[in-house]
Amino acid sequence: MARDDPFRNFKFRVEIDGIAEAAFSEVAIGETSTEAIDYREGTEPNHVRKLPGMTKYGNITLKRGVTDSQVLYQWHKDILDGKIGEKRKAVTIVVIDEAGKDKARFVVSECWPTKYDPSDLNGKGNEVFIELLELVNEGIERRA
């Protein structure tokens, strides 16, 4: 019988509106949760029913080394300039297996940057200069 090993978390690709954007060193996918609402009618037994309420989608955090590209910063600046309606994007996070094949896709809809954070600089260090982009979204779907 063939083994069904889990995917590794270090091989992935991020596509923004279908375009493979420069490599990211880290992607954090926020959790999705649905509130439970207590409900009881007067004629029911002495316990409440649970009904689904509002669903909340956690933010997506992308980290990568700073390069000459200003694409992510410009996207954030467009939001600051009030262009949110036209600058929402679909972001797809693709998990890749050890053979290099796409295995799982997380399609995040209606994303826009809520935070842009270039990392600190330190004259004594030798780390890579990292930029962080945090995205809000209105839904996430896992596809094969």
Rosetta blueprint (number, residue, H / E / L):
1 M L
2 A L
3 R L
4 D L
5 D L
6 P L
7 F L
8 R L
9 N L
10 F L
11 K L
12 F E
13 R E
14 V E
15 E E
16 I E
17 D L
18 G L
19 I E
20 A E
21 E L
22 A L
23 A L
24 F L
25 S L
26 E E
27 V E
28 A E
29 I E
30 G L
31 E L
32 T E
33 S E
34 T E
35 E E
36 A E
37 I E
38 D E
39 Y E
40 R L
41 E L
42 G L
43 T L
44 E L
45 P L
46 N L
47 H L
48 V L
49 R E
50 K E
51 L E
52 P E
53 G E
54 M E
55 T E
56 K E
57 Y E
58 G L
59 N L
60 I E
61 T E
62 L E
63 K E
64 R E
65 G E
66 V L
67 T L
68 D L
69 S L
70 Q L
71 V H
72 L H
73 Y H
74 Q H
75 W H
76 H H
77 K H
78 D H
79 I H
80 L H
81 D L
82 G L
83 K L
84 I H
85 G H
86 E H
87 K H
88 R L
89 K E
90 A E
91 V E
92 T E
93 I E
94 V E
95 V E
96 I E
97 D L
98 E L
99 A L
100 G L
101 K L
102 D E
103 K E
104 A E
105 R E
106 F E
107 V E
108 V E
109 S E
110 E E
111 C E
112 W E
113 P E
114 T E
115 K E
116 Y E
117 D E
118 P E
119 S L
120 D L
121 L L
122 N L
123 G L
124 K L
125 G L
126 N L
127 E L
128 V L
129 F L
130 I E
131 E E
132 L E
133 L E
134 E E
135 L E
136 V E
137 N L
138 E L
139 G L
140 I E
141 E E
142 R E
143 R E
144 A L
